[in-house]
Amino acid sequence: MARDSYTDTRRGFPTLALQVQKVLQRPLNGLLIIFRGRRIDVVKVIRHDG
């Protein structure tokens, strides 16, 4: 699932992970999620390895 939008990178990883779980309505098992800020050079990556 790819989205062409940005996120507030001031948020912490727990908040971002909860946001993903709410959208997907399932746990993060095995997913790699990449968030980008308004500036393209700012990213945060969440990887859930179980």
N, C-alpha and C positions, 0 to 999 in steps of 0.2 A: 504494500500500500504506500504509494508516494503522494506527497502533498506539496504543492508549490506555495509554501507560505513560510513565515518566520515565527519564532517563538521568543519570549522574553528570557534571554540567557542568564538573567539574574536569579532565576529560579534554581533551587537546588535539585539534585538528582532524585531524591524521594518524591518531590512534587511533580517532576517531569514523568517519572515512572507511573505515578498514580494517574496522571493525565492520559497516558497511553493506555493503561488498563481500562479506564472509563470509555475511551473511544473504541477500543477493540472488543471490549466486554469479555476479556479472557486474560489469563496470566501471561507474562512475558517470556515463557519458556522457549529458549532457542532463538530469540529474536535479537537483531541488531537494529537499534533505533538511532537515527542521526537527527539532531536538532540544529538548525542554523539560526543565527541572529539576524537582525536587520542588515548588518554588514556581512557580506559573504565570507569574510575571513574569521568569523567567530562561530565555532561549532561545539556541541557537546554530544557525546556518544554514550549510549547505554547499551550494555550487552549483558543479557541474562544467561548464565550458564547452568542454572538449576541448582 
